[in-house]
Amino acid sequence: MREIKGGITAPLGFLAAGMHVGIKKPPLLDLALVVSVREGPIAGVFTRNRVAAAPVLLDRRRLQRGTGGAILINSGNANACTGARGLADAEELAALAAGHLGTDPRAVFVGSTGVIGQPLPMPCLRRGIPALVKRLRPGGGREAARAILTTDTRTKEVALSARIGGRLVTVGGMAKGSGMIHPDMATMLAYLTTDVAIQQRTLQRALVGAVNPSFNCISVDGDTSTNDSVLCLANGMAGNPVVRAGSVAAAAFQHLLGEACRVLAMQVCRDGEGATKLVQVDVVGARTQTAARLVAKTVATSILVKAALFGEDANWGRIMAAIGRSGVPVDPTRIRLSCEGIPIVKAGVGLGHSAERRLARIMQRREFAVTIDLGQGSGRARLWTTDLSYDYVKINASYRS
Amino acid sequence: MREIKGGITAPLGFLAAGMHVGIKKPPLLDLALVVSVREGPIAGVFTRNRVAAAPVLLDRRRLQRGTGGAILINSGNANACTGARGLADAEELAALAAGHLGTDPRAVFVGSTGVIGQPLPMPCLRRGIPALVKRLRPGGGREAARAILTTDTRTKEVALSARIGGRLVTVGGMAKGSGMIHPDMATMLAYLTTDVAIQQRTLQRALVGAVNPSFNCISVDGDTSTNDSVLCLANGMAGNPVVRAGSVAAAAFQHLLGEACRVLAMQVCRDGEGATKLVQVDVVGARTQTAARLVAKTVATSILVKAALFGEDANWGRIMAAIGRSGVPVDPTRIRLSCEGIPIVKAGVGLGHSAERRLARIMQRREFAVTIDLGQGSGRARLWTTDLSYDYVKINASYRS
C-alpha cells in the first residue's frame, strides 16, 4: 500500500470541483461535485439518527438501486428538519446536476452539512450548478475537499494505492467534520472514490467494515447526527477482475479502504473544534466487546475527563468515576489504569504522587494513549477522543452568529 | 407548609457545627458535624456508581441497622479510589466522633466530597474532631452548610414546617454540589433532618420518593458519582403519633420532604459550575415515561445544546438532533417544540424567523422552560439543566491546581 497525492480525484476516471455559490459568506467555497466518467457500484453508510436530514433520506432511497455516478455536496446548510420542502429541494438539486452532466438523476447522490432547520437557499444553488459542472477537472479534489468544510480548520484528504488482482487500484477520499466532541451535530461527511472493479454487495460490505473501527470510533456517537454519511463510489477503471465477496482480492480491498477511512478519521479527530489533544482510549480485559466499548465511550465522552485533558490535570479519579457509571458491572478492585505504559492505578487505587507526576508530563503531549484494564475477560475496544477547551465553547456558543 | 429559618438545625433536637481543620486552604471550612440529641430512624439513598467511595460503602453498611445519631462530613477530599485504607479511615473518623459524642459508632454516618484518589489527611482530621464536637450548637446549621462546599459559590439550605398528626413537624436540610453539569464528579451530597416520629421503613420510602423527582432530575446522571449521598435523620421530637406507611400522615410527610428536596435541588442547579442559565426540559407525548426520560436526558446533557444555551443561540436544530439520537423511536413528523408557550417547531419543521426571534429573546432570561412533544402517547418527564460556559471549562480544567 502506498500513499499518493490527489485526494478524491486520485483514482482513474474521477473529476471534481468546488466553488462559492452564496450559501456561506464569500469567498468561502460551499458547493462541491464529484463525478465519475462512468457509473458504477456505490456503497453508503448513514446516520442512525431518527431525525435524518433530507439528503440522507434521498441517498438511502438511491442506494437501493446500487449505482452511482456523481455526488453533489453543499456546506453551510444541513437541509435537516426541513420537511417535504427539504426533500423536494434535494431532489431538484440532483436533477439539475444530472441535467448538466447528461446522466440519470437516480445516479446523483447529495450531501449537506451546516445549520439545521433552515431551507436551502435554492436560487443561488440553481445558479451555481451549471458553473460548477463546467469547473470539473481531474485535479479538482482539493477544491472539492475545501468546499465541504464548515468549522473545520483544514481539509481532510487521502489517497492510497495497492496492487489488487494484478492491477494498481486506488482509493481516494475526502471528509469534513470537526471532531468527535460534537457527536450530535450535523457534522460528519466522508466521500470515497475508487477505480476498483467490484460487486456492489462486496463494496457495501467493505465500507461497513471500514467505517466501524474508524469513523464510528472517533465520534463515539458518530452515527447519530442528522446528516452523517459515508459514500464510496467505484468505477472499475483499474481494470482488475471484478472483486467478489470472500476472495483474496476482497480482503486486500477491505484493507485498502479501511486504511483510507482510518487516515480520514484521524484527520477529523485532530481538527476537532477547539481541540488541542488527540487521546486514544483503549479498554481491555472486559467481559465482552460490547462492555469494553461502553466503558470506552463513557470515558471518551465525559466532559469532566475532557476538561481535565485540556487542563493537563492528572485527575485520573474522573476516569475511574466514568468507568463506574458506565453501566458495566465492573469490579473496582480489579481495575488498572495506565498511560503510555506508565501504571497509574492498580486494583482501583492510585499509585501515588510520582505516578501522577509522570502522568502529568505525558499529558502535556499533543497525542497519547490511555489504557483501562477491567481485569474481567478478553473484550477490548479502542476509541479516540479530544479535549474540551475554551475554544470549543466559544465556537459552539456562537456557531450561527 | 411554611418556609422557616435554621437549615439543618431547624427541627427540634439537632445541633451542628463546621470548622477548618486543614484539608482545604485556610480559612475554608472543611469539616461538618450534624448531631441529633437522640438517635432515631435514618434513611439513605446512594450513588449507583460501581466505583463507590469509602464513606458510601460504610454508610450503606450502617444503614442496614436503620438507626442514626450523627453525620460527619468532610469537603476537599472524596476518599474515593482509596481502597482498604480509605474504608479504615472512614471507620476511624466515625469512631473518633462517636467517642467524643459518647454514642455508638454504628450510629455515626460519614460523607466526603472533593478530589478522588488521595488518602484523607488523617492527622488534621484527628486533631479537628474534638474541637468540632465542642462547637456543636442548635444554630450551627449555616456553618455546617458552609463546611461541606467545594466549588459551590453559595450554601444550599432549606427548612420547612407543616402540621402532621396534630403536631408541628419540621424538615431541615443542606446540600452541596455545583450542578448537574458534571454528573460524573464526586459531587452531590444532601443531608436532611426532621423531628418527625416515623418508622424507618416509611422514612426510607419517603426519601426515595422525594429524591427521584428532585436530585435525580437535576443531575441527569445524578446517581452516578462515586460519592453522591442523601441521608435523612429523624428523631421523633415533634411528638406526633409515629408515622406509618400508607397513612394520611405519611402522605403529608412525603409532601414535606419532597418539597425540601426540590428546593435544595434547585439551589444546586442554580449554582452549577459556571452556569448562567437554569433550563427546565419537559418531554410530553412519549410512548412511556422511560422514553420521555431518555429523550429529556439526551437533550439536557448534550454539550452542543448546553453551549447554545450559553450563547443564547436559538439553534433548535441541536435539540432536534439530540431527540433523534436518544435511542427512542421517535417520528420526526410528529415532534413539536415550544419554549415558554411559544411554538418553535411543528411536525418536525421550524416555524420560521419570527418564531426564532421570539425564542432568542426568551433565551436571554436566566430561567426558562423548553417543552418537547413527541406526539406518540402520554409518557412525560421533567429535568433541569444548565448551560455550558467558558467558566465551566476553566473551573474543571484547573480543578486541582
Interface residues (C-beta under 8 A of the other chain):
Chain A: R48 N49 R50 V51 A52 A78 A80 C81 T82 G83 R85 V115 I116 G117 Q118 I181 H182 P183 D184 M185 A186 D221 T224 S225 T226 S302 I303 L304 V305 A307 A308 F310 G311 D313 N315 W316 G317 R318 M320 A321 A322 I323 G324 R325 V328 P329 V330 D331 P332 T333 I335 V345 A347 G348 V349 G350 L388 S389 Y390 Y392 V393 K394 N396 A397 S398 Y399 R400 S401
Chain B: R48 N49 R50 V51 A52 A78 A80 C81 T82 G83 R85 V115 I116 G117 Q118 I181 H182 P183 D184 M185 A186 D221 T224 S225 T226 S302 I303 L304 V305 A307 A308 F310 G311 D313 N315 W316 G317 R318 M320 A321 A322 I323 G324 R325 V328 P329 V330 D331 P332 T333 I335 V345 A347 G348 V349 G350 L388 S389 Y390 Y392 V393 K394 N396 A397 S398 Y399 R400 S401
